[in-house]
Amino acid sequence: MPLVQIKGVSGYLSIAQKQEIIRKVTDAVVSVEGEGLRPVTWVLIEDVRSGEWGVGGKPVTSEDLRALSKT
């Protein structure tokens, strides 16, 4: 039973984007492990509050991510 955990900054992705990630990650897992595992493949997206996530010693906010996605 595969379990994929994804953590991200809260407020950055919409529900629709999270649902698309769930579908695509599930497709990727079953493309390697076999279609029979689709019903038991879990994908969990966990939100971390904006500013409580850090990279390189700096806090990251949802606004920071939006700015990066536009470059």
N, C-alpha and C positions, 0 to 999 in steps of 0.2 A: 504494500500500500504506500505509494509515493506521497510525500508531503513536501510541498515547496512553500517556504516562508519568504515573504517580501516585505521589507520595511521601507517606509518612505515618510516624507514630511507631510503632516496633516494640512489639508487645505490646498494642496497643489493639484492633485488629480481629481477629476469628477468621478461620480459613480459610474458613468458610462465608460470612462477610460479604464477604471479598475476592472469592470466586467470584461472589457476587451482584453486586458492583460491576463485575466483568469482563463479566458478561452484560448488565447494564443500560447500561454505557458502549458496548459493542459495538452494542447496539440503537439507541442515540442516534446513533452515527456512521453506521450504515447507513440510518437514517431520513432523513438528509441527503444522503449520498453514493450511496445505492443498494444494494439487497440483494446485487447481484453482488460487492460488496466484502467481504461478511461473512467469506468464507474467508481473506481476506488482511488482516483488521483485527487488529492486535496491541494488547493492553492489558497493560502491565507495571506491577505494583505493587511499589514498592521500599520497604523498611523502613529507617528511620533510627533508630538506637538512642535510647531514651528519654533525654532530657536533652541530647542532641546536636543538637537542633532548637530554634530560637528564634524568638520573635515579639515585636516591640517591645522588643528588647534583653533579654528574659527567656527562659531555657531552658524548654522545654515537655516534660512527662513524660506517660506513658500515664495516670498517676493524675490529672494535671491535666485531661486530656481526658475521663476518666470523670466527674469532678466537673462539668465543663461540660455534658456530655450529659444530666445529671440535672436541669438547670435549665430 
